[in-house]
Amino acid sequence: MSLTFLLALALGYLAGSIPFGVLVTRAMGLGDLRAIGSGNIGATNVLRTGNKRAALATLILDGGKGAVAVLVARAVAGEPAALVAALGAFLGHLFPVWLGFRGGKGVATFLGIMLALAWPAGIAACLTWLAVAALFRFSSLAALVAAASAPAWLAVFGRTDAIWLAVALALLVLVRHHANIRRLLAGTEPKIGKGK
């Protein structure tokens, strides 16, 4: 079983480490994403290029790689391996080997993982993001609230075995948003649709 978990972690990491934001913006002739806006490789920063199609593609692909890691590991080795693969995919997005271990903040990948682990909880977390974003217009705040709510949604929908994973990923989301939190507290965080 330990070998199975190591393989699930490694393959999840490799899937998660694919920097779709960088690849999409390069393929669409939008330049190097790491030199745009915040320099982050996620969909929010892709949106700062002004290309909504590129941002949507990045959002779907970043979410999809987390979901695929979970679904493949589940199909091959069962639910415990799916949880380990989910962790690997998330770490891969945050610390991709291809970009010198400087990756994104993991929100889309987090939501993709939640949808694959327990789709009702995943949908609830996505709706939480949408509600907070619509009310306050801060993508970072929406991400933080959605991540923090995920363990509770998993409990509500009976996936108590996955709560440890959701807590760990939510803490990583919090850490990766430390600069956003400082700007939110200072009142300088850019709103959705505004440049950095």
Helices and strands as residue ranges (DSSP letters): H 2-16, H 20-27, G 33-35, H 43-47, H 52-77, H 79-94, G 97-99, H 107-117, H 119-136, H 139-156, G 160-162, H 163-176, H 178-186
